[in-house]
Every structure is written in structure tokens, then in C-alpha cells.
Amino acid sequence: MKRHLFSLFFATLTALFAQPNDIFEAAKSTNLTPQNLPTNTTLATPATPMAQPVAPTPTLTSSKPTPTPKKITIKDATLQAINSLRAMPQICAQPTTPLVWSDSLYNAAKEHALDMAVNNMLSHEGSGTNTDITAKKLGLNRGSHFYERVNKEKDSKKALSGELLLAVSANAMKTPKEVLNYWINRSNDCKVIMDKRFSKVALSKVINNKTQKAYWVLLLAGARAK
């Protein structure tokens, strides 16, 4: 009886341990290819990954403001042009010292440019009218002279001074450089521009809107030798 029960127990264990191997071998021997599949079998296709939305590339903008071009004043343009001429040999003279701007000379030059524009004239002597400010201030019964406009005194030549004038179409010469280049090529005017005794300068321009004529006045001054 005991021997029979032992045999039965051993047979059951054998069956239990043999089953996984049989299943493994069956699975290993099965060739699952499209040719061996039943006609109603569908092969699973790998899912196509969904495209991820592409974030837009940010546009880089500069927060730095665009610089505003510097406006060239008549002062800057005059000093650059006249000192460039004085730094080189000219038809009338050798290179000489640079000049500095004078607001006092500018006021005198502007006064005379306006006087000439209003009265349609070209002269070193003022008009003697209401627009000849120096003549009115000094109580003159005539037009003012350029050295009186420079020194602010009647018949005064305390400071050495020179004046150049030009009346031209407003569209013909528009810049200090153009006007100075015109004067430098005229012998007598060249001598005024290149005079080494001068140390100060100013240039003014006034346009008569009715005639469209521009009146230019250049004034130079320096100390007289003692």
C-alpha cells in the first residue's frame, strides 16, 4: 500500500514539473510568421508616435533705442570748414593757427545779415534803418561799419576785425563749407580767412523768403599788437 502511494505521488510530481517545459517548447517551436497566420489574423502595427507641437522660435528684438543723428550746427560746420582751410597751404598763405567760435561775433554777423536781407543790399556798411541795430544803439546818423558792430562802440577799432559778405541764391550754396570754399579761392578773401592775427570767428546766414536769396556774413577778430 505504501509503495503504491509513493509511485502515485512521484507520477504526479513528474507531471507537474514537466508541464512548463512542454509549454515552453511548444511556444518555442511555433513560427509566428505572416505565412503561418490564419487568414483572419491581423498583425499589430506599432503605433506611430504623435508629433509634438513645435514651440515657435521667439523673435529677438533689441530694447536699445535707435540713436538720433546729431544735428550739425552752423557753429560746428563753420569751425570744421574754416580750420581745415587754415591747416593747409592756400593760394594766399601758408598754414596757420585754428580759430575758436565767438557768440559776440555771431550776434554782430546775424544782425548785419538780417539788415542786408530786409533791405536787399550787399554792403559792409549797415542800412541806417531800424534793422541796423548797432546804428540805432550808438545814435549814428548813418549806417554802421563792421568794426563798430564788432566792438559795439562808435568809430572803435579796438579789436582787429575782418568781414566777408556773400549774397547768393538760397539753393546755390547751402553750407558753410561751400561758402568758405568760394571765398578761399578769391585772393583778397583768402587773405582775410588765413590772417594769422585772427583768433575768433563767426558765420551767419539769413534768407529773404520773397527773393529766395541768402545773405552770408563772416566775421573774424583778434587782438591788436601792442
Backbone torsions as a table, in degrees:
resi	resn	phi	psi	omega
1	MET	NA	-45.2	178.9
2	LYS	-64.2	-42.3	-179.8
3	ARG	-62.6	-37.4	-179.5
4	HIS	-67.8	-41.8	-179.9
5	LEU	-66.4	-37.2	179.8
6	PHE	-64.7	-42.5	179.4
7	SER	-63.0	-41.4	179.5
8	LEU	-65.4	-39.6	-179.6
9	PHE	-66.2	-41.3	-179.1
10	PHE	-66.6	-37.7	-179.9
11	ALA	-66.1	-38.3	-179.9
12	THR	-66.4	-43.5	178.5
13	LEU	-61.7	-40.6	-179.6
14	THR	-62.2	-41.8	-179.6
15	ALA	-65.9	-41.3	-178.2
16	LEU	-66.5	-43.2	-177.5
17	PHE	-77.2	-20.5	-179.7
18	ALA	-80.6	-24.7	-173.2
19	GLN	-63.2	-45.2	179.2
20	PRO	-62.4	-40.2	179.0
21	ASN	-62.8	-38.5	179.4
22	ASP	-64.9	-43.8	178.8
23	ILE	-63.1	-44.6	-179.7
24	PHE	-60.5	-44.8	-179.5
25	GLU	-65.6	-37.8	179.1
26	ALA	-64.6	-42.5	-179.7
27	ALA	-67.6	-37.8	-178.0
28	LYS	-68.5	-32.3	-177.0
29	SER	-85.0	-6.9	-179.3
30	THR	-84.1	120.2	-179.2
31	ASN	-98.4	98.8	-176.5
32	LEU	-88.6	82.6	176.3
33	THR	-112.5	161.7	179.8
34	PRO	-55.6	-30.3	-177.7
35	GLN	-71.8	-28.4	-176.3
36	ASN	-92.0	-6.7	-178.2
37	LEU	-78.6	147.9	173.1
38	PRO	-60.9	156.5	-176.1
39	THR	-64.6	-22.8	-179.5
40	ASN	-94.1	12.4	-179.7
41	THR	-91.3	133.0	179.5
42	THR	-112.1	124.5	177.3
43	LEU	-74.5	135.0	178.0
44	ALA	-73.2	126.0	176.9
45	THR	-92.1	132.0	179.4
46	PRO	-56.3	134.3	-178.6
47	ALA	-64.1	132.4	177.1
48	THR	-74.0	122.9	-178.2
49	PRO	-63.4	137.6	179.6
50	MET	-70.6	135.7	179.6
51	ALA	-67.6	131.5	178.5
52	GLN	-79.8	137.0	178.9
53	PRO	-60.1	134.3	-179.8
54	VAL	-87.9	123.8	179.5
55	ALA	-68.4	135.3	179.5
56	PRO	-61.1	142.0	178.0
57	THR	-70.8	123.4	-178.1
58	PRO	-65.7	140.0	177.1
59	THR	-85.0	122.6	-179.0
60	LEU	-85.9	122.2	177.7
61	THR	-119.3	143.3	179.7
62	SER	-84.0	133.0	178.5
63	SER	-87.7	-2.1	-179.0
64	LYS	-77.1	123.3	-178.0
65	PRO	-67.5	149.0	177.8
66	THR	-70.5	125.1	-177.7
67	PRO	-65.4	140.2	177.7
68	THR	-82.5	127.0	179.7
69	PRO	-56.8	136.9	-179.3
70	LYS	-70.7	132.4	178.9
71	LYS	-79.3	129.5	179.6
72	ILE	-83.5	123.4	179.0
73	THR	-87.3	163.7	177.7
74	ILE	-63.6	-30.0	177.2
75	LYS	-63.1	-52.8	-178.5
76	ASP	-62.5	-43.7	-178.1
77	ALA	-64.9	-38.9	-179.3
78	THR	-67.7	-48.1	-178.4
79	LEU	-62.1	-41.3	-179.7
80	GLN	-64.5	-44.0	-176.2
81	ALA	-70.8	-48.0	-174.6
82	ILE	-72.4	-35.7	179.1
83	ASN	-72.7	-28.2	174.0
84	SER	-66.2	-38.6	178.3
85	LEU	-68.9	-42.5	-178.4
86	ARG	-70.1	-18.0	-179.6
87	ALA	-83.9	-7.0	-177.3
88	MET	-122.6	156.4	174.6
89	PRO	-64.5	137.8	178.4
90	GLN	-122.0	177.1	-176.9
91	ILE	-64.6	-17.8	-174.6
92	CYS	-114.4	-12.8	-173.1
93	ALA	-164.4	165.3	174.8
94	GLN	-86.8	168.0	179.7
95	PRO	-54.9	147.9	-179.1
96	THR	-141.7	-172.8	-172.4
97	THR	-74.6	153.4	177.7
98	PRO	-74.2	161.1	179.7
99	LEU	-106.4	159.2	173.3
100	VAL	-115.8	155.6	-178.6
101	TRP	-76.6	144.6	176.7
102	SER	-126.8	119.7	176.9
103	ASP	-66.1	-34.4	179.1
104	SER	-64.0	-43.4	177.0
105	LEU	-66.1	-35.6	179.2
106	TYR	-62.4	-42.9	179.2
107	ASN	-62.4	-39.8	179.0
108	ALA	-67.7	-40.5	179.6
109	ALA	-67.1	-41.2	-179.6
110	LYS	-66.5	-39.6	177.8
111	GLU	-57.3	-47.8	-176.4
112	HIS	-73.0	-34.9	176.9
113	ALA	-62.5	-41.4	178.2
114	LEU	-67.2	-41.7	179.0
115	ASP	-59.1	-45.0	-179.9
116	MET	-68.9	-40.4	-178.9
117	ALA	-63.3	-43.2	-178.8
118	VAL	-67.2	-36.7	-175.0
119	ASN	-100.4	8.0	177.7
120	ASN	48.0	56.3	-178.7
121	MET	-139.8	163.7	175.7
122	LEU	-135.9	103.7	-175.4
123	SER	-158.8	148.9	175.5
124	HIS	-73.4	-18.3	178.2
125	GLU	-93.9	136.5	179.2
126	GLY	-66.2	168.9	-176.1
127	SER	-75.2	-21.5	-175.6
128	GLY	76.4	5.4	178.9
129	THR	-95.3	-169.6	-178.4
130	ASN	-63.4	-23.6	179.6
131	THR	-84.6	-5.9	173.5
132	ASP	-90.6	81.1	-171.5
133	ILE	-59.6	-43.8	-178.0
134	THR	-62.1	-42.4	179.1
135	ALA	-60.4	-39.1	179.5
136	LYS	-69.2	-45.0	-177.4
137	LYS	-64.9	-36.9	-177.9
138	LEU	-89.8	-0.5	178.6
139	GLY	66.7	35.8	-179.2
140	LEU	-80.8	146.3	175.8
141	ASN	-99.3	27.2	-178.9
142	ARG	-153.9	-178.3	175.8
143	GLY	-77.5	152.7	-178.8
144	SER	-77.7	152.5	173.6
145	HIS	-94.0	156.9	-175.5
146	PHE	-62.6	-34.5	179.7
147	TYR	-71.0	-24.7	174.3
148	GLU	-74.1	-35.1	177.1
149	ARG	-69.1	-31.6	178.5
150	VAL	-74.7	-45.7	-173.7
151	ASN	-92.3	-10.8	178.8
152	LYS	62.1	26.2	179.9
153	GLU	-139.1	148.0	179.8
154	LYS	-67.0	130.8	178.3
155	ASP	54.7	20.2	-176.8
156	SER	-85.9	131.5	173.9
157	LYS	-124.8	35.8	-177.4
158	LYS	-57.6	-46.0	177.0
159	ALA	-100.5	140.5	174.9
160	LEU	-69.0	132.7	-176.3
161	SER	-146.3	157.7	177.3
162	GLY	-144.5	152.0	-176.9
163	GLU	-138.6	135.6	173.3
164	LEU	-122.3	140.1	-176.6
165	LEU	-125.6	153.7	175.4
166	LEU	-155.8	132.3	172.4
167	ALA	-120.0	122.4	-172.6
168	VAL	-151.5	159.2	176.4
169	SER	-55.0	138.0	-177.3
170	ALA	-60.1	-24.6	-179.5
171	ASN	-92.9	-6.5	-175.7
172	ALA	-81.0	-51.3	179.0
173	MET	-130.0	116.0	-172.6
174	LYS	-108.5	-15.7	-173.1
175	THR	-123.3	154.7	175.2
176	PRO	-54.6	-38.1	-178.7
177	LYS	-61.5	-43.9	179.9
178	GLU	-62.9	-43.0	-178.4
179	VAL	-67.4	-45.1	-179.6
180	LEU	-65.5	-35.6	176.7
181	ASN	-66.6	-31.7	175.7
182	TYR	-66.9	-47.4	-178.2
183	TRP	-66.7	-38.9	-173.6
184	ILE	-65.2	-21.7	179.3
185	ASN	-91.3	5.4	173.9
186	ARG	-109.5	122.3	-168.7
187	SER	-50.7	-52.4	-177.0
188	ASN	-68.0	-38.5	178.3
189	ASP	-68.0	-36.7	178.1
190	CYS	-58.7	-41.0	-178.8
191	LYS	-63.2	-34.1	178.3
192	VAL	-68.9	-46.2	-178.6
193	ILE	-64.1	-37.1	-173.9
194	MET	-94.8	2.6	-178.3
195	ASP	-61.3	118.6	-176.4
196	LYS	-70.6	-12.3	-179.8
197	ARG	-78.0	-18.4	-180.0
198	PHE	-81.6	141.8	178.7
199	SER	-127.4	-14.2	-177.1
200	LYS	-126.5	154.0	-177.6
201	VAL	-151.2	156.8	171.3
202	ALA	-158.4	149.8	179.8
203	LEU	-136.4	136.3	179.3
204	SER	-134.0	153.3	-179.3
205	LYS	-138.8	131.5	176.0
206	VAL	-131.9	134.1	-179.1
207	ILE	-107.0	132.0	170.9
208	ASN	-83.7	109.2	-175.0
209	ASN	-65.0	-26.0	-179.7
210	LYS	-74.2	-44.5	-178.6
211	THR	-94.2	-11.4	-176.6
212	GLN	55.3	41.6	176.2
213	LYS	-112.6	136.9	179.4
214	ALA	-101.4	136.0	178.7
215	TYR	-113.4	120.3	-178.8
216	TRP	-109.5	137.7	176.9
217	VAL	-132.1	121.7	175.3
218	LEU	-109.4	126.7	177.0
219	LEU	-120.8	137.1	176.3
220	LEU	-129.7	148.3	-179.7
221	ALA	-149.7	157.0	177.5
222	GLY	-161.9	168.5	-180.0
223	ALA	-77.1	140.8	176.3
224	ARG	-77.0	144.7	177.8
225	ALA	-66.8	137.1	-179.3
226	LYS	-89.8	NA	NA
